[in-house]
Amino acid sequence: MAITELRGMDRIIVPIKLEPGTKFVFQCGPGVPCFKLCCSALYLPLTPYDILRLRDHFGLTTDEFLLQYTEPFILPRSGLPVARLKMREDAEKTCPFLGEEGCTVYPVRPLACRYYPLGLGIFRNRDEGRNEDFYYLVKEGFCQGLDSGPEITVDEYRKSQGIPETEEPVKEWAEIIMKKESLGPVEVPEKSLQLFFMVSTNPERFRRFVFESKFLEIFEVDEDTLSRIREDDLALLQFGFRWLKSVLFGENLVRRRKEVPEHRKVKPL
């Protein structure tokens, strides 16, 4: 499958669409000569669920985790703000979770780490009115894990890395990013960017926004949903994604109250 000879930090995306049943060869671990080399100089966006899991792993508040381990980052194609992992201030810019034996947060490692060396893409099938996933292979010059190891299908690899259960909670979030990318260079109001960043990174602040601002005067939220999102951060995330789709794209998944004054509304893109 090699397209060109890679060296050092060279990186290519193999332009072949992989299906769940497509087989590839890969292994990674202490026995591979390049072990841990892929854990430096990363531009690694964290999903909202990554943040929850890592925050809870360290027993921190969301604000504490974000301040210590992340920095704001603008996704290049969508222009939307997210939190990315902040590398150490050493010569190699290593991951803050990298130890002598490898990843120190392996059970709760970010989704992007679980996927490597695969990449995930999502496109909209307009004929069938649904989103479809596709996969691709990322090759880096230093990586020797792609030269040996067991043959495995994309689906088998995803399951072995615990991807389905860490990916499913943020599917709607990924759809928002994909939809914004498909719109092209549409200017997004600063208010909308702030809302997206809040929901994507900080459930504690979003919960205060819902219950302590005029949010519930503007949007209709049933009592069952209110009860769940008061205590459950994952339920709050799912609600937040639906709300973002409503305010950004006018999808009406979280309905506005009819009597809301016009100046309180956020116009959809």
Salt bridges, closest charged atoms under 4 A:
GLU19 OE2 - LYS17 NZ 3.93
ASP56 OD1 - ARG55 NE 2.87
ASP63 OD1 - ARG205 NE 3.35
GLU71 OE2 - ARG84 NE 2.90
GLU89 OE1 - LYS93 NZ 3.24
GLU128 OE1 - ARG130 NE 2.69
GLU132 OE2 - ARG130 NH2 3.16
ASP133 OD2 - LYS171 NZ 2.52
GLU140 OE2 - ARG11 NH1 3.19
GLU151 OE1 - LYS23 NZ 3.98
ASP155 OD2 - LYS159 NZ 3.37
GLU167 OE1 - ARG158 NH1 3.04
GLU167 OE1 - LYS171 NZ 3.94
GLU172 OE2 - LYS245 NZ 3.23
GLU175 OE1 - LYS245 NZ 2.78
GLU181 OE1 - ARG77 NH1 3.87
GLU204 OE2 - ARG55 NH1 3.92
GLU217 OE1 - ARG264 NH1 3.40
ASP224 OD2 - ARG228 NE 3.46
ASP233 OD2 - ARG55 NH2 2.93
ASP233 OD1 - ARG207 NH2 2.75
GLU251 OE2 - LYS179 NZ 3.25
GLU262 OE1 - LYS265 NZ 3.66
